[in-house]
């Protein structure tokens, strides 16, 4: 698994180097990379918020069901 990650990192760096030789302006490449990083960060943050909400709902459901059993019994 670690070998594959290393190969992936090398492939990404090679792709960036190749793209820099093909793109006329480095500004376009920089903008594209920046937009890509921001998009991935936003998607990751949204997934984190969704997961946190789901975990809280699950925890609240368990707490409520235990307290109801304790008071009703």
C-alpha positions as CSV (number, residue, x, y, z in Angstrom):
1,X,0.0,0.0,0.0
2,X,2.8,2.5,0.9
3,X,4.5,1.6,-2.4
4,X,1.4,2.5,-4.3
5,X,1.1,5.8,-2.5
6,X,4.7,6.6,-3.3
7,X,4.1,5.8,-7.0
8,X,1.0,7.9,-6.9
9,X,2.9,10.9,-5.6
10,X,5.6,10.5,-8.2
11,X,2.9,10.2,-10.9
12,X,1.3,13.4,-9.7
13,X,4.6,15.3,-9.7
14,X,5.4,13.9,-13.2
15,X,2.0,15.0,-14.4
16,X,2.5,18.5,-13.1
17,X,5.9,18.7,-14.7
18,X,4.5,17.5,-18.0
19,X,1.6,20.0,-17.8
20,X,4.0,22.8,-17.1
21,X,5.8,22.1,-20.4
22,X,2.5,21.9,-22.3
23,X,0.7,24.9,-20.9
24,X,1.6,28.3,-22.3
25,X,1.1,30.2,-19.1
26,X,2.1,28.9,-15.7
27,X,-0.7,31.1,-14.3
28,X,-3.4,28.9,-15.8
29,X,-1.8,25.8,-14.2
30,X,-1.5,27.5,-10.8
31,X,-5.1,28.6,-11.0
32,X,-6.2,25.1,-12.0
33,X,-4.3,23.5,-9.1
34,X,-5.6,26.0,-6.6
35,X,-9.2,25.5,-7.7
36,X,-8.7,21.7,-7.5
37,X,-7.3,21.9,-4.0
38,X,-10.1,24.2,-2.8
39,X,-12.8,22.0,-4.3
40,X,-11.3,18.9,-2.6
41,X,-11.1,20.7,0.7
42,X,-14.7,21.9,0.5
43,X,-16.0,18.4,-0.3
44,X,-13.9,16.9,2.5
45,X,-15.2,19.5,5.0
46,X,-18.9,18.9,3.9
47,X,-18.4,15.1,4.4
48,X,-16.9,15.8,7.8
49,X,-19.9,17.9,8.9
50,X,-22.4,15.4,7.6
51,X,-20.6,12.6,9.5
52,X,-20.4,14.6,12.7
53,X,-24.2,15.3,12.5
54,X,-24.9,11.7,11.9
55,X,-22.7,10.6,14.8
56,X,-24.4,13.1,17.1
57,X,-27.9,11.9,16.1
58,X,-26.9,8.4,16.7
59,X,-25.5,9.2,20.1
60,X,-28.5,11.2,21.1
61,X,-30.8,8.4,20.1
62,X,-29.0,5.9,22.3
63,X,-29.0,8.2,25.3
64,X,-32.7,9.0,25.0
65,X,-33.6,5.3,24.7
66,X,-31.6,4.4,27.8
67,X,-33.0,7.2,29.9
68,X,-36.6,6.3,28.9
69,X,-36.0,2.7,29.9
70,X,-34.5,3.7,33.3
71,X,-37.4,6.0,34.2
72,X,-40.2,3.8,32.9
73,X,-39.0,0.6,34.6
